Amino acid sequence: MRFSFKVVALMLLGATVAFAKPNIYILATGGTIAGSSDGALDTSYTSGTVTVDKLIAAVPEINKIANIKGEQISQIGSQEMNNEVWLKLAKRVNELLKSGKADGVVVTHGTDTMEETAYFLNLTVKSDKPIVLVGAMRNGTSLSADGPLNIYNAVNVAMSKDAVGKGVMVVMNDEIHAAREVTKTNTTGVDTFKSPNAGKIGTVFYGKVKFYMSPLRKHTVNSAFDIEKINALPRVDIVYNHSNDNPDFVNIAVKNGAKGIINAGMGNGNPYPSVLEALGEAVKSGVIVARDSRVGTGETTMDGEVDDKKYGFITTDNLNVQKARVLLMLALATTNDKAKIWEYFMTH
């Protein structure tokens, strides 16, 4: 009898452990997903007005599948995203995951700069636990608001064992995208997030998570960067090139203290002639210049029409300009070695 009682007790304990709900933290930063307007068909709205507790309350189904806790990191539209919020967010995500308090983290975020925040976290947080960014293209009071289902799907990805080790992900419109690859492609459409160079890595349909690919570039635990060692970020500017261009913006960036410049060149990263010379002078003054392309997809190759060795430029592989800026900021916060920085672009 004693033996049987112990066996039953152990079985019950095992069942309890097996069905224990994961601990998921939702960190809110603002954005359209937390926005509100005067009516269901009103296209004008204010971002970040809805607090994290109300976001959670709007999706009661997530409490059935996970122990949910919420924290308010900021209440801004993501066009207002800045270094201070990035550092605060990354340090908090890192703390929650490394301490064991959270099995996964969901970050609610505006869509304008979601891809930049996702990539920043992807490069700085030292955990293989799932980190998911989620937003909405329609605010909470809009007809057919997409936020609640996006949140439900994001929580399911954050608690999925298959999501472990895949770095930071963006979950929107039933799709899962890797932080390095994803970008916003449409100003208003709910299917705005795409990964044009690599494709999505999975899908999540009403909470059913499926992965088809894994990101291969270095991220999170294998990244060269550690948020615990970074407390400030240097200035890096993006200069957008066009026909009949001029060097003024390059010169202003250097004059105002930019430590790095991402040049969004034409085609395969080609600058206008006077811009090319100004960028070369910037390098001579100690600025790291990385050639990228305004095209948005494809690799910016070394020594194509531009003699990169002559001018002292590096290239950005196939990162878009906004993500190249994130990587260069973190690289310059770590080293001034140009060869090392270029290596980061080829491996992260």
HELIX and SHEET records of a PDB file:
HELIX    1   1 ARG A    2  ALA A   18  1                                  17    
HELIX    2   2 THR A   32  ALA A   34  5                                   3    
HELIX    3   3 VAL A   52  ALA A   57  1                                   6    
HELIX    4   4 ILE A   62  ILE A   65  1                                   4    
HELIX    5   5 SER A   78  GLU A   80  5                                   3    
HELIX    6   6 ASN A   83  SER A   99  1                                  17    
HELIX    7   7 MET A  114  THR A  124  1                                  11    
HELIX    8   8 GLY A  147  ALA A  158  1                                  12    
HELIX    9   9 LYS A  161  ALA A  163  5                                   3    
HELIX   10  10 THR A  220  ASN A  222  5                                   3    
HELIX   11  11 ILE A  227  LYS A  229  5                                   3    
HELIX   12  12 ASP A  248  LYS A  255  1                                   8    
HELIX   13  13 PRO A  273  LYS A  284  1                                  12    
HELIX   14  14 ASP A  308  TYR A  311  1                                   4    
HELIX   15  15 VAL A  321  LEU A  332  1                                  12    
HELIX   16  16 LYS A  338  THR A  347  1                                  10    
SHEET    1   A 8 ASN A  67  ILE A  76  0                                        
SHEET    2   A 8 ASN A  23  GLY A  30  1                                        
SHEET    3   A 8 GLY A 104  THR A 108  1                                        
SHEET    4   A 8 ILE A 131  VAL A 134  1                                        
SHEET    5   A 8 VAL A 168  MET A 172  1                                        
SHEET    6   A 8 GLU A 175  ALA A 178 -1                                        
SHEET    7   A 8 GLY A 202  PHE A 205 -1                                        
SHEET    8   A 8 LYS A 208  PHE A 211 -1                                        
SHEET    1   B 2 THR A 183  LYS A 184  0                                        
SHEET    2   B 2 PHE A 193  LYS A 194 -1                                        
SHEET    1   C 4 VAL A 236  TYR A 240  0                                        
SHEET    2   C 4 GLY A 260  GLY A 265  1                                        
SHEET    3   C 4 ILE A 288  SER A 293  1                                        
SHEET    4   C 4 ILE A 314  THR A 315  1                                        
END                                                                             
